[in-house]
Amino acid sequence: MTADMSVEAQGVPDWPVHGGRIAPLLARFGLPADHPVIDVSANLNPLGPPPWLGEWLAAAGESLARYPDPDDDRARRAIAAHDDVAPERVLVTNGGIEAIHLAAALHAGDRALVVEPTFSEYALACRRHGLIVDRLSLEAPAFRLDLAAAEAALAGVDVAFLCRPNNPTGTLIPRADVERLLERAGETGTTLVVDEAFVDFSEDDERLTPLLDQVPNLLLLRSLTKLFDVPGLRLGYLLGAPEAIERLAEAQMPWSVNALARGLVAPLLADEDYLARTREWLAVERGLPGRVRGLGYTVPETHANFLLLRGGGDADAAGALFAFLLERGLLARHTHGFPGLDGAWLRLALRGADDNARLLEALAAWRRA
């Protein structure tokens, strides 16, 4: 385990920090702005937004002329019903990013543990709120958590961040291991923050929601924007003990969740047809990581809607594969912004059958070249 108080690395020049940034990458590799691209860099539902969304947004336009009602708890109650928890355990947020920063703000000035490689926003949020960050590494290529080391690390920190399934590896810490960590965290007075932004794409119901009734020191972070492919609306939520949720709500900026996003929560969660079609797509395309592995690439076991791939020995090899794919109209996610991966891996999102077949064909061509 290492402690690090330096400024969080935000990648290297000309490499965007987050996925879904097509224009700067086309420019970096000298490709025209109208170069056709399938974006496999952002882990979004390839079904696209629900078909009724455009009409709903048009009808909801009048809400833009009013401030969001701070007493309107319909979104909160819809989430509570969907997740089978009390409304007092729910806080609606401006995307998963606000949920991360609120969790860090709850422990401003304390010490945090981040298990990585993982989403860089945890460490960034901690530093913005004055937390010292300790790091615990997941060892490649399996990226499994050393449970004993994690339990030992909790003794020195006030809050620990886990991503489950983990971004970018797709790996999943077993629930039994999380329960052991929670037991240890109860002894050390540590809050365990588990980001479940991709849990809707796991094969089984891997949510940790039932544990909320057993322990007071667990915060769960969720995202609706990835599942329903509406990242521009910024819509997420936090689940936790009522006392913790109350403190988080006090730290939240006024009107941080806009009226359109708040109004969408209930109809999104009620769209059973969309959720069923998503499950059908996943059932068909979940075999993609195994097929990529069959081409000779190193691919950790993934429980999410994306895979992590290593096709060479270093960042130069990964960069060459990145360029090869982009020239063929496939935008991968580089890993320069993920501590511990050093740009030597690529992350690829699962998409529809045709796009996945095209990706496999390109990866096979790279192995033959």
Secondary structure, 3 states (H helix, E strand, C coil): CEEECCCCCCCCCCCCCCCCCHHHHHHHCCCCCCCCCEECCCCCCCCCCCCCHHHHHHHHHHHHHCCCCCCCCHHHHHHHHHHCCCHHHEEEECHHHHHHHHHHHCCCCCEEEEEECCCCHHHHHHHHCCCEEEEEECECCCCECCHHHHHHHHHHCCEEEEECCCCCCCCCCCHHHHHHHHHHHHHHCCEEEEECCCHHHCCCCCCCHHHHHCCCCEEEEEECCCCCCCHHHCCEEEECCHHHHHHHHHHCCCCCCCHHHHHHHHHHHHCHHHHHHHHHHHHHHCCHHHHHHHCCCECCCCCCCEEEEECCCCHHHHHHHHHHHHHCCEECECCCCCCCCCCCCEEEECCCHHHHHHHHHHHHHHHHC
